[in-house]
C-alpha cells in the first residue's frame, strides 16, 4: 500500500517574516504597550467623571448668582491671600455659562528633576464664585489620578525631555506590530474568511483556541482605531511626525509663524482693569463659545515672559479643536489681534484637533465609547499575545 503524503501548506514569505516580527517586537515592548494602553483607556472619560464629581464646585446655586461678577484682579488677590502659595496665580478660565464658576489655575514647572513629581512644582485648580469671591473648592491636580494617568501615558512619569521617547519608540514598534498583525489576519481566500470576523466557539473547548481568536479577531477590529491613536500620539512625541503632517496639509514643513506683537502702550501706567477689559471684549466677540482662558502671570508655560496678553477661546466644552486666539495690549487692554478658528490654515486646524482625535472626543461621546473599547482591546493584546506564544512554546517543548 502507498503511504499517504501530507503536504504542509506553504506559508508566504511575507506572512512568515510578519509572524517573526510580530512575535519578537511584541515580546520586547508588550509591557509598555499594556501600561500605555491601560492608562490611556482609563483617561478617556476624564471630563465626564470629573464634571460629575466636581458638580457642586462647577455649578453655582441659584441664590449665589449675582448680576455682575467681581473684577478678575480682585478675585485673583482673594485666591492668592487665601491659599498663600509661593507661586503666582497663572491663569483663569471663564465660562460663558453664567451658572458656572471661574477656575483659577496655579501652574509652575521646572526643567530639573528626573520624574513628573519633581518637575511639576504646583498644579492646582481653584473654583471661585465670581459674584461673591467665595472659594468653592481647591483641587491639587498634581496628584489627581487622571493627571497621573495622563503622564504615565505620555512618558511613564519620567522627565518631560526624554520621557516621551520611552513611550514614543514602543509606539513606533506597536505601529509595525499592527501592520504585521493585519497581514497575518488577512485570509487567503473566501473559505479562509470563516472564523476571521467573529467567534465560532460552538464546538471549541480548548482555551488556547479561544485565546487565539480573542487576540486575532478583536485585534483586527481595533487595529484601525489603534493606528489612528498611535499616529496622533507620535504627533506629540516627535517633531518630525508633526512636520510631516504640516507639510502634507500646507506644503510647508512648519506651521505659519506670526511675528510676536508688542504692547504699543507699554509707556502707559498699567490699567488695573486690563483683565476685565479683555474679558468683556472676548465675551462680545465669542458670545456663543464655551469658555475662554486669560493668562494672569505674564508668562507662558515654559516660563518665558509674554509681551502681550493672550486669550484662548474654546468653542466647545471639553474640546481643544475649535480654538480662537485673541491678543490684547497687556497695559491698556486694547485688542491687537483676533485669530478666529475658521480663518486658520488647514495645518493649524489639524494641530488644534490632534489631541481631540487622539482621545476620541473630536467625535463626541460615540467617539469616546469607540476609543475606550479600542483601548481596552489594545490593553488585552499583549496579554493574549503572550499566552499564544507561551502555549506554542510549551507545545514545542513536549516534542522529542
HELIX and SHEET records of a PDB file:
HELIX    1   1 UNK A   13  UNK A   43  1                                  31    
HELIX    2   2 UNK A   46  UNK A   53  1                                   8    
HELIX    3   3 UNK A   55  UNK A   58  1                                   4    
HELIX    4   4 UNK A   62  UNK A   64  5                                   3    
HELIX    5   5 UNK A   72  UNK A   83  1                                  12    
HELIX    6   6 UNK A  116  UNK A  119  1                                   4    
HELIX    7   7 UNK A  141  UNK A  143  5                                   3    
HELIX    8   8 UNK A  145  UNK A  155  1                                  11    
HELIX    9   9 UNK A  163  UNK A  185  1                                  23    
HELIX   10  10 UNK A  191  UNK A  193  5                                   3    
HELIX   11  11 UNK A  207  UNK A  213  1                                   7    
HELIX   12  12 UNK A  214  UNK A  218  3                                   5    
HELIX   13  13 UNK A  219  UNK A  237  1                                  19    
HELIX   14  14 UNK A  239  UNK A  250  1                                  12    
HELIX   15  15 UNK A  274  UNK A  285  1                                  12    
HELIX   16  16 UNK A  341  UNK A  343  5                                   3    
HELIX   17  17 UNK A  346  UNK A  359  1                                  14    
HELIX   18  18 UNK A  361  UNK A  363  5                                   3    
HELIX   19  19 UNK A  364  UNK A  398  1                                  35    
SHEET    1   A 8 UNK A 135  UNK A 140  0                                        
SHEET    2   A 8 UNK A 120  UNK A 128 -1                                        
SHEET    3   A 8 UNK A 102  UNK A 109 -1                                        
SHEET    4   A 8 UNK A  91  UNK A  95 -1                                        
SHEET    5   A 8 UNK A 291  UNK A 295 -1                                        
SHEET    6   A 8 UNK A 309  UNK A 314 -1                                        
SHEET    7   A 8 UNK A 323  UNK A 328 -1                                        
SHEET    8   A 8 UNK A 335  UNK A 339 -1                                        
END                                                                             
